[in-house]
């Protein structure tokens, strides 16, 4: 195998720093990415599909038709009409991944594919969650999972909700770095997630640093980047002094190295 990850599943609650991390990695040189075991970056994100569901329904309403996918979105509420759309989003990620391989069958010789998504459940929901990350792993094809690791960006749900409000820009309300999830959706669909629950269950079975694929028993290497101290929000700020940006950039790069270095060792040892 080469010295890079093939597939990184990038998980976190909304506004926890996933998109900022991708933006940061996108700006690194090839040499800097190599220290993270990341090749040429290929990004697959399901948020544009989520935004399209809302946009289609707005367009249908303007034509006097019924909304198909989503509830009318307000500051306080909205979300999917049918919870099964979460499974459809997983299949959308599968499809985009397969298309990337069709376009370039040897893509992993030079590139790392990062698949970004947020999944969860209601505040204090019991585990397993019906549409959490465990279900996403179950839905992903073996083509993805067999070459995957998980990088979980840890932010408490309360902090996720605060940052969700903070990042909102009404001038770009569907933007990757600027959209806001309605309050009740944050409580109903993102009040918790199951990443750390899966990791703890694996730890109890003697597989610290892994999570299981629930139907095949494959152990997927897993690491946490703790973003409670907010290592990532600086990426969105355009007016940051140069010295502060340099310090913040170095701090985020170091945190990624600390998470991804041991993760790659577990990944290489599994191959």
N, C-alpha and C positions, 0 to 999 in steps of 0.2 A: 504494500500500500504506500501511497505518497504521504507527505507530512502534513496534509490538510484534512479537515473534516469534509465529509461528503455532504451530509444534510444536518443542519441545526434547526431544531424546532424551538422557536423563540416564543416563550409563553409569559404572560403577565396580565393582570387586571388592566382595564382601560386607564390610560394616562399614567401608567407606571414607568414608562421610559423605553418601551420597545422601539418605537419609531425613531426616537432620538438616538438610540444605540445604533440602529441601522444607518442613520444619517452620519453619525460619527465614523462608523466603519467605512462607509462609502468614501469619506474624505481622506482615508489613510493611504499611504503609499503601499506598493506591493511588498516592500520590505517590512513595513510596520504590520501589515496584515499577516505576514508569515509568522511573526512572533505570537499571533493568536491562533495559528494553524488554520487560517482562512485564506483560500485562494481568491481568484476573481469572484466578486460578489454577485450572486444571482438572487434576487428577492422575489418571493411569492407571498403576497399579503391578501387576506380575504376581505379587508375593509372596503376596497373599491366596489366589490360585489354587494356588500351591505348598503353602501351609499346608493348604489344603482337601484336596489329594491325601493328605497324611499323616493328616489327621483322618478321612477316609473309610476309609482302610485300618485305622486303629485301631478304628473302629466295626465294620468287617467282621470283624476278628479277634475282637471281643467276641461276635459272633454265630456264631463257629466257622467263618468263611469265610476263603478265601485272600486275601491282599493283592493288589490289582490294580495300583496305580501305583508303590508305593515299597517299598524294603527297610525292615525294622524299624529305626527310628532309635535309636541310642545316642549316648553322648557321643563315641565314636570313629568310628562309621561309620553309613551309611544311604544316602540318595540314591535316584534313580529306578531302577526296574527296567528301563525301556526308554529308551535315550538319545533316541529320537524324540520323547519328551515335550517336549524343548527346542523343537522345531518347533511342537508344539501350543501351547506358551506364547506363541510369536510370533503364532500365529493368534488366541489369546485376546486379545492386545493389539489386533490388527486389529479384532476383533469389538467390543471395548469402545469403540474409537475410532469405529467406524461408528455405534454406538448413540448416542454423544455428538452426532454430527452429525445423526442422525435426530431427536433430541430438540430440537436447536437448530441448524438449518441455517446460520444466520449467526453461529455461535459465535465465529469468529475476528475478528469485528468488534470484540469487546470482550475476548476471552479468549485466553490462551496455554495450550495443552495440553502438559503435561510427562509424557512416557512414561518410566517408570523400569524398568530391568532390569539384571541382572548376568549376564554370559556369560563363558565362558572354556574352559580346557582344563587338562590335566595339567602339572605342573612340567616345564619344559624341552620341552614338546611342540613339534613342528615346525609351521610355518605353511604354508598356511592351516589354521585349526582347523575341525573338522567342525561344531561347534556354538558358534562364537564370534559376535562382533558382525557380522562380514561375512555370516554365514548369516542372522542376524536381519534385516539390511538387505535381503537377498535375499528374505526371507519377507514383509517389510512391503509393504503395498499402496502404489501410487503416490500415493494420496490422502494418506498420511502423509508419504512420503519427499519428494514434490515441494515440500512446505512445511516441511521439517525442517532443523534444525541439530543438531549433536552437542556436548554439554558433557560432557567426560570428566573425572572426578574421579580424579586420579592419586595412588595410594598403592602402595608396593611390596608384592608378595605377602606378604612376611614381616610387614609392618606390618598388612596386612589380617587375617592370622591372629591376630596379637596382639590387635587391637581386637575381633575376633570373640569371643575368649575374655573380654575385658574387659567387653563390653556385656551378657553373658548374665545374665538374671534368671530363675531357675527358677520363680518365681511367675508369670511371663508368658512362657513358653517359646516361644510362637508370635507374640509381639508384634512390631510393625514395628521398634521401636527396641531390642528386648531379646532377640530370638531368637539362637540360636547354631547355625551350620552345623557338623556333625560334622567332626572332624579329618581323616579320610581323604577326605571329600568336598571339603574345602578344598584338599587336595593333588591330588585326581583331576580335579575339575571347575573349580576356581578357582586352580590353581597358577600360571596366567598368563592374560593375555587378549590380544586382537589389535588393540586400538584404536590403540596407538602404532605397531604394525607397519603397519597400513593407512595411517596418516598419513605414515610414512616412505616407503612405496611411492609415495604421491601426490606427496610432495616431490621424489622422484627424477624424476617425470614433469613437474615444473614447476608443481605445484598445491599449493604450501605453504599450510597452513591449511584444507585440504579433505580429504575421503576420498571414494572413488568408490562409487556404487551398482554392484555388479559385473556386472549384466546389462544395464543401460541406458546406462551411462557418465555418468550424472548426477553432478556433483561437489557433495557435501554439505558446507557450511561446518562447520568443526570447531575447537574450542578446548579447552584444558586448564586446569583449576583444580588446581594442585599443592597437595594436602592432606597432604604428607609432614610438615609441621610441626604438623599437627592443628589446623585452624581450626574444627572442627565439634563435637567431643565435648562442649563446654560446653552445647550445646543440650539434652542429656539430663539435665544436672545440675539438680536442683531446689533445692539448698542453696547455690548460688553467691552470693557477696556482690554487691550491686547494682552497685558500681563495676566489679568484674571482669566481670560480665555485660555491662555497657554497653561496656566496652573490647573484649571478645570479639565482641560483636554488630557493632560498627563495623568491626572487622578483617575479619570474614567478608563483610560488605556490600561493603567496598572490594575484596576479592579477587574477588567476583562481578562488580563493575563493571569491573574490569580485564580479566576474561575475556570478559564478555558484550558490552562496548562494541565492541571490534574484531570480535567475531563477528557482531554485528548489521550492521556496515559490510559485511562479506563477504556476508551474507545479502541485504541490500538491493541490493548490486551485482549479485547473481545474478538478481534478479527481473526 
